[in-house]
C-alpha cells in the first residue's frame, strides 16, 4: 500500500513562500518567528482523548509558549469542520479554524471547493503517496480500524463480529461514536458493517451497511446517541462502535471502572485514514504551517502513537528504530489487523454519499 516519493517544499526565509527545496534551519527559524508574531492557532474537533491529542497539543504549547492554542468544538465531526471554514471565510476572529483534521474523503472535496491551501512539511517524502494529495492540499496523519468498545460489567459475552450485534442479548446496547449523516467515524462504521454483511464493493457496502443498521434499529438494539467512553461507562451505550485508538484510550481512562474489552471484528475490518489541511482562509497561516511541522515531526508522530493511533509515518519511524519498544507493546496484536481493508478515495466518496443521504430514509434513527 505504501510508496514513498514526492518533493519536499519549504519556506523561503525572506517571503515564507513555498519552494521545492528541503526545509532548512533558516527557513524553520523564519517560520517560527512569523508564527510567534501571529501569536495564535485555532484548531477544531480535537478531543483530548482522541488519538492522544491532549498530550500532542500540550507538546506544541510547551515548544511554542508564545502561541495560544484556541480549541473550537472538540466534539465536532468532519462535516462541521468544513462548514466552520465556509461560515468564517471573512472572519479573522476566534471562530475561524486555521487547521482541520477530517476523514480522508473530505480532503479532495475541500480542495475542489477551494477551502484549503497547499503546504508540504519537511518530512513530506516519508508520507505514503497513497495518503496525500500530490499538490500538498491535504495529507494523511494517522489511521486505525473500527472496533467494538465493550462495557464488561453490562455485557458478559462480548460480540466477536458484526452479525453478533443483532443478538437479543444486546437490546438497547449498540451505538455509533458519531452521527452517520455528518461524522466520518460513524460513516465508516456503517460501511464496515456492510463489508461484514458480505459486501464486496463500495456501493454494496453502503447499501448493506444501511440495511444492517435498519435491522439493528428495528430489533431495538441500536441506541441513537453519539457514544463516548462516558456514555459507555454510565451504561447508556454499553457497546460502542469506534476507532480502535479511541476504544483503547477509553479503556485506559476508565482504568477498570468499568472493565472494558476492545474487540476488532472478525470480518469487515475497515481501516480509516484521517487527513490534515490548512484552511484557505486561515487567520494565522504561519502558525498553521508550524503546527503541521510539529505534527509530522518524529515527536508529533510518536505523540499520536502514544494515543494508540498508527501515525502515517509509522513505517518510516519503525524502519529507523525510532519507536520505543514499550510503545509497540501496548498496541493490539498485529494478527487482528491482517484483514484490514483500506477503502480508496473513490470507495469512501461513494460510501459517504449513499450513507449520509439515505440514513434518514432507510434507518430512520436521529442520532444526536
C-alpha positions in Angstrom: 0.0 0.0 0.0 2.7 2.5 0.9 5.0 4.1 -1.6 7.4 6.8 -0.9 8.0 9.6 -3.4 7.4 13.3 -4.0 9.1 16.6 -3.4 9.5 18.4 -0.1 8.5 22.0 -0.1 10.0 24.6 2.3 9.6 28.2 3.3 11.7 30.9 1.9 13.2 32.8 4.8 12.5 36.1 3.1 8.9 35.7 2.0 7.6 32.5 3.5 6.6 31.4 0.0 6.6 27.7 -0.8 9.6 26.4 -2.8 10.8 22.9 -3.8 13.8 22.7 -1.5 14.1 20.9 1.8 13.2 23.0 4.8 16.4 24.4 6.2 17.2 25.6 9.7 16.9 29.2 8.5 13.6 28.5 6.9 12.2 27.0 10.1 13.6 29.9 12.1 11.7 32.3 9.8 8.5 30.3 10.0 8.8 30.1 13.8 9.3 33.9 14.0 6.3 34.5 11.7 4.1 32.1 13.7 5.1 33.7 17.0 4.2 37.1 15.6 0.7 35.9 14.8 0.5 34.5 18.4 -2.5 32.2 17.9 -3.6 29.0 16.4 -7.2 27.9 16.1 -8.0 24.2 16.0 -11.3 22.4 15.7 -12.7 19.0 16.5 -9.7 17.7 18.5 -11.0 15.9 21.7 -8.1 15.4 24.1 -8.9 11.7 24.4 -8.8 11.2 20.6 -5.5 9.9 19.3 -3.6 11.3 22.2 -4.4 14.9 21.1 -4.4 16.3 24.6 -0.7 15.5 25.0 0.1 16.5 21.4 -1.5 19.9 21.9 0.4 20.3 25.2 3.6 19.3 23.5 3.1 22.0 20.9 2.3 24.6 23.6 5.4 23.6 25.5 7.6 24.0 22.4 6.0 27.3 21.4 4.6 29.0 24.5 4.3 32.3 22.6 1.4 30.8 20.6 -2.0 30.5 22.2 -4.0 27.5 21.0 -7.7 28.2 20.7 -9.7 25.0 20.6 -13.1 25.1 18.9 -15.9 22.5 19.4 -13.8 19.4 20.3 -16.8 17.0 19.6 -17.4 18.3 16.0 -17.5 15.9 13.1 -15.7 16.3 9.7 -18.7 18.0 8.1 -18.8 20.5 10.9 -15.2 21.4 10.3 -15.8 22.1 6.7 -18.9 24.1 7.5 -16.8 26.1 10.0 -14.4 27.2 7.2 -17.3 28.1 4.9 -19.1 30.1 7.6 -16.0 32.0 8.6 -14.4 33.0 5.3 -14.4 36.7 6.2 -14.0 36.2 9.9 -10.5 36.7 11.3 -11.7 36.1 14.9 -11.5 33.0 17.2 -14.4 31.2 15.4 -12.4 30.7 12.2 -10.4 27.5 12.2 -6.8 27.6 10.9 -6.5 23.8 10.5 -8.7 20.8 10.2 -8.4 17.1 10.8 -11.0 15.3 8.7 -11.8 11.9 7.2 -10.0 11.0 4.0 -13.0 11.6 1.8 -13.4 15.2 2.9 -9.9 16.2 1.7 -10.4 16.1 -2.1 -13.8 17.8 -1.8 -12.4 20.6 0.3 -9.7 21.1 -2.3 -12.2 21.2 -5.1 -14.2 23.7 -3.2 -11.2 26.0 -2.6 -11.4 25.7 1.1 -7.9 24.6 1.9 -4.4 25.7 0.9 -1.3 23.7 -0.1 1.7 23.2 2.2 4.3 20.4 2.3 6.1 19.7 5.6 9.8 18.9 5.9 9.0 15.1 6.3 6.8 15.0 3.1 8.8 12.2 1.5 8.0 9.8 4.3 4.3 10.2 4.0 3.0 7.4 1.7 1.9 8.7 -1.8 -1.4 6.9 -1.4 -2.2 9.0 1.7 -1.5 12.5 0.4 -2.5 15.0 -2.3 0.3 15.3 -4.8 0.0 19.1 -4.7 0.1 19.3 -0.9 -3.5 20.4 -0.2 -4.2 17.5 2.3 -2.1 14.7 3.8 -2.8 11.6 5.9 -2.0 11.9 9.6 -2.9 8.6 11.3 -5.1 5.6 10.9 -6.9 2.9 12.8 -9.6 0.3 12.4 -13.2 0.2 13.5 -13.7 -1.8 16.7 -16.2 -2.6 19.5 -15.6 -1.0 22.8 -17.5 -3.1 25.4 -18.6 -2.4 29.0 -17.7 -5.8 30.5 -19.9 -5.2 33.6 -23.0 -5.0 31.5 -22.1 -7.2 28.5 -21.0 -10.6 29.7 -20.3 -12.0 26.3 -18.5 -9.5 24.0 -19.6 -9.6 20.4 -16.9 -11.0 18.1 -18.3 -9.9 14.8 -20.9 -7.6 13.2 -23.6 -10.2 13.0 -23.4 -10.7 16.7 -24.7 -7.2 17.3 -28.1 -8.4 16.2 -28.4 -10.9 19.1 -31.3 -10.4 21.5 -28.9 -10.1 24.4 -27.7 -6.7 23.1 -31.0 -4.9 23.4 -30.6 -1.1 23.8 -26.8 -1.6 23.8 -25.2 -0.7 20.5 -24.2 2.9 19.5 -22.1 4.7 16.9 -19.5 7.2 18.0 -21.0 10.0 15.8 -23.9 11.0 13.6 -23.7 9.0 10.3 -25.0 12.0 8.5 -22.0 14.1 9.5 -19.3 12.1 11.2 -16.6 10.2 9.2 -16.1 7.8 12.1 -19.8 6.9 12.1 -20.0 6.7 8.2 -17.1 4.3 8.3 -18.8 2.3 11.0 -21.8 1.8 8.7 -19.5 1.0 5.8 -17.7 -1.6 7.8 -20.9 -3.3 8.9 -21.8 -3.5 5.2 -18.5 -5.3 4.5 -19.1 -7.5 7.5 -22.5 -8.4 5.9 -20.9 -9.7 2.7 -20.5 -6.6 0.6 -17.6 -6.6 -1.9 -17.6 -3.1 -3.2 -18.3 0.5 -2.0 -21.9 0.7 -3.4 -23.0 -2.6 -1.9 -21.1 -1.8 1.4 -23.2 1.3 1.8 -26.4 -0.5 0.9 -25.8 -3.5 3.1 -24.5 -1.3 5.9 -27.7 0.8 5.9 -29.8 -2.4 5.8 -27.8 -3.8 8.8 -28.5 -0.7 10.9 -32.1 -0.7 9.8 -32.4 -4.2 11.2 -30.4 -3.3 14.3 -32.7 -0.3 15.0 -35.9 -2.3 14.3 -34.8 -5.0 16.8 -34.3 -2.3 19.5 -30.5 -3.0 19.8 -29.4 0.4 18.3 -29.1 3.4 20.6 -29.4 6.7 18.7 -26.9 8.5 20.9 -23.4 9.7 19.9 -21.5 7.3 22.1 -18.4 8.1 24.1 -16.5 6.4 26.8 -18.5 8.3 29.4 -21.9 7.0 28.0 -20.3 3.5 27.8 -19.3 3.7 31.5 -22.7 5.0 32.5 -24.5 2.1 30.7 -26.3 4.3 28.1 -24.2 2.8 25.3 -22.6 -0.5 26.6 -21.3 -1.4 23.1 -19.6 1.4 21.1 -18.5 1.2 17.5 -15.5 3.3 17.4 -11.9 3.6 16.1 -9.6 1.2 17.9 -7.4 4.1 19.2 -10.4 5.8 20.8 -11.5 2.5 22.4 -8.0 1.7 23.7 -7.7 5.3 25.1 -11.1 4.9 26.7 -10.2 1.6 28.3 -7.1 3.3 29.8 -9.0 6.3 31.0 -11.8 4.2 32.7 -9.0 2.2 34.3 -11.2 -0.8 35.2 -14.2 1.2 36.2 -15.9 -0.4 34.4 -13.6 -3.0 32.8 -13.5 -2.7 29.0 -13.0 -5.1 26.2 -11.7 -3.8 22.8 -12.7 -6.2 20.0 -11.5 -5.9 16.4 -14.3 -7.7 14.5 -13.6 -10.9 12.7 -14.9 -9.5 9.4 -15.5 -6.1 7.9 -12.2 -4.7 9.4 -12.1 -1.2 7.9 -9.0 1.0 8.3 -9.6 4.7 8.2 -7.1 7.4 7.3 -7.7 10.9 8.6 -6.1 13.9 6.9 -4.7 17.3 7.9 -5.2 20.5 6.0 -4.8 24.3 6.4 -7.8 26.5 5.8 -7.6 28.7 2.7 -8.9 31.4 4.9 -6.7 30.7 8.0 -6.3 33.9 10.1 -2.9 32.5 11.3 -1.4 30.8 8.3 2.1 30.6 9.6 1.1 29.2 13.0 -0.9 26.7 11.0 2.2 25.6 9.0 4.2 25.4 12.2 1.5 23.2 13.7 1.8 20.9 10.7 5.6 20.8 11.0 5.2 19.7 14.6 2.5 17.1 13.9 4.7 15.5 11.2 8.0 15.6 13.1 9.1 12.5 14.9 7.8 14.0 18.2 4.4 14.7 16.9 4.0 11.3 15.2 5.1 9.5 18.4 2.5 11.6 20.3 -0.2 10.1 18.2 1.2 6.6 18.6 1.0 7.1 22.4 -2.7 7.7 21.8 -2.9 4.3 20.0 -3.1 5.7 16.5 -0.9 4.4 13.8 0.8 7.6 12.6 1.1 8.0 8.9 4.9 7.9 9.1 4.8 4.7 11.2 6.8 2.6 8.6 9.5 5.2 8.3 9.8 5.6 12.1 9.9 1.8 12.6 12.5 1.3 9.8 14.7 3.9 11.5 14.3 2.4 15.0 12.6 5.5 16.4 9.6 3.8 18.1 10.2 2.8 21.8 9.5 -0.9 22.4 7.2 -0.2 25.3 5.0 1.8 23.0 4.8 -1.1 20.5 4.0 -3.5 23.3 0.8 -1.5 24.1 -0.7 -1.9 20.6 -3.1 -4.7 19.8 -1.7 -7.9 18.2 -0.8 -7.5 14.5 -3.0 -10.5 13.6 -6.1 -8.5 14.4 -5.2 -6.2 11.6 -4.4 -8.7 8.9 -7.8 -8.5 7.3 -7.9 -4.7 7.4 -9.3 -3.0 4.2 -8.2 0.5 3.3 -11.1 1.9 1.2 -9.9 4.1 -1.7 -10.9 7.7 -2.0 -13.5 6.7 -4.6 -14.8 4.0 -2.3 -15.1 6.4 0.6 -16.8 9.1 -1.6 -19.4 6.6 -2.8 -20.0 5.3 0.7 -20.2 8.7 2.2 -22.7 9.9 -0.5 -25.0 7.0 0.0 -24.8 6.7 3.8 -25.3 10.4 4.6 -28.1 10.9 2.2 -30.0 7.7 2.8 -29.6 7.2 6.5 -32.8 9.0 7.4 -34.9 7.2 4.8 -33.5 3.7 5.4 -32.7 3.6 9.1 -34.8 6.5 10.4 -32.8 6.9 13.7 -32.0 10.5 14.7 -28.5 10.1 16.2 -27.6 13.0 18.5 
